[in-house]
Amino acid sequence: MNVPGQNEKDLSLFARAIGELARGATNAISANTFTLANGVSRTTVPCENGGSGALPRWVPITESASKATVWLISADRRSFTVGHNLDAATDRTFRYEMRRA
């Protein structure tokens, strides 16, 4: 989705952006997947567009992932770290989008 600039005067660009939002578009700055590390309670996810204050939003894409308890510990430069419960499953995979805070 293209967001009109602060000084944009063309109202059609604003109308297009609002329409895209209404259809579910996002201004996420990156998207990828990660799998929870096995045998530890933290996983650091490399993310080129990560930064302090950025907000990763994830959704489970495997059944094992849907049963996991996951929380954000930190968003850092080029990565973010999640805490999670321990589990023997090795396929706890999530899709994520990184958003600006």
C-alpha positions as CSV (number, residue, x, y, z in Angstrom):
1,M,0.0,0.0,0.0
2,N,1.3,3.5,-0.9
3,V,0.7,6.1,1.8
4,P,0.4,9.7,0.6
5,G,3.1,12.0,1.8
6,Q,2.6,14.7,4.5
7,N,2.4,17.5,1.9
8,E,0.4,15.6,-0.7
9,K,-2.3,17.8,-2.4
10,D,-3.8,15.2,-4.8
11,L,-7.0,13.9,-3.0
12,S,-7.3,10.9,-5.4
13,L,-4.1,9.5,-3.7
14,F,-5.8,9.7,-0.3
15,A,-9.0,8.1,-1.7
16,R,-6.9,5.3,-3.1
17,A,-5.1,4.7,0.2
18,I,-8.4,4.7,2.1
19,G,-9.9,2.2,-0.4
20,E,-6.9,0.0,0.0
21,L,-7.2,0.1,3.8
22,A,-10.9,-0.8,3.5
23,R,-10.0,-3.9,1.5
24,G,-7.4,-5.0,4.1
25,A,-4.2,-3.6,2.8
26,T,-1.4,-3.0,5.2
27,N,1.6,-0.8,5.5
28,A,3.8,-3.5,6.9
29,I,7.4,-3.0,6.2
30,S,8.4,-6.7,5.9
31,A,6.9,-10.2,6.0
32,N,8.4,-13.6,6.5
33,T,8.1,-16.8,8.6
34,F,9.9,-18.1,11.7
35,T,9.9,-21.4,13.6
36,L,10.3,-21.5,17.4
37,A,13.6,-23.0,18.6
38,N,13.2,-26.3,20.3
39,G,14.5,-26.9,23.9
40,V,14.8,-23.2,24.8
41,S,12.3,-20.6,25.9
42,R,13.4,-17.7,23.6
43,T,13.8,-17.4,19.8
44,T,15.5,-14.6,18.1
45,V,14.1,-13.9,14.6
46,P,16.4,-12.1,12.1
47,C,14.4,-9.3,10.4
48,E,16.2,-6.8,8.2
49,N,13.6,-4.1,8.9
50,G,13.4,-4.6,12.6
51,G,14.2,-1.8,14.9
52,S,13.5,-0.5,18.4
53,G,9.8,0.1,18.8
54,A,8.8,-1.9,15.7
55,L,5.9,-4.2,16.2
56,P,6.0,-7.8,14.8
57,R,2.6,-9.3,14.4
58,W,2.5,-13.1,13.9
59,V,0.0,-15.8,13.1
60,P,0.5,-19.6,13.5
61,I,0.6,-21.5,10.2
62,T,1.0,-25.0,11.7
63,E,-1.1,-26.9,14.2
64,S,1.7,-27.1,16.6
65,A,2.2,-23.3,16.4
66,S,-1.4,-22.7,17.2
67,K,-1.0,-24.4,20.5
68,A,2.1,-22.4,21.5
69,T,2.2,-19.6,24.0
70,V,4.3,-16.8,22.4
71,W,5.0,-13.2,23.6
72,L,7.3,-10.4,22.4
73,I,10.4,-9.9,24.5
74,S,12.1,-7.2,22.4
75,A,12.3,-5.6,19.0
76,D,15.8,-4.7,18.2
77,R,17.8,-3.5,15.2
78,R,17.5,-6.2,12.5
79,S,15.8,-8.8,14.7
80,F,13.1,-9.4,17.3
81,T,13.0,-11.9,20.2
82,V,10.0,-13.9,21.3
83,G,9.5,-15.9,24.5
84,H,7.6,-19.1,24.3
85,N,6.6,-22.2,26.2
86,L,8.8,-25.3,25.9
87,D,7.5,-28.1,23.6
88,A,9.0,-31.1,21.8
89,A,7.3,-30.1,18.6
90,T,9.8,-28.9,15.9
91,D,7.3,-27.4,13.5
92,R,5.9,-24.4,15.5
93,T,6.0,-22.1,12.5
94,F,4.5,-18.6,12.3
95,R,4.1,-16.0,9.5
96,Y,4.8,-12.5,10.6
97,E,4.6,-8.9,9.4
98,M,6.8,-6.2,10.9
99,R,5.0,-2.9,11.5
100,R,6.1,0.5,12.5
101,A,5.2,1.4,16.0
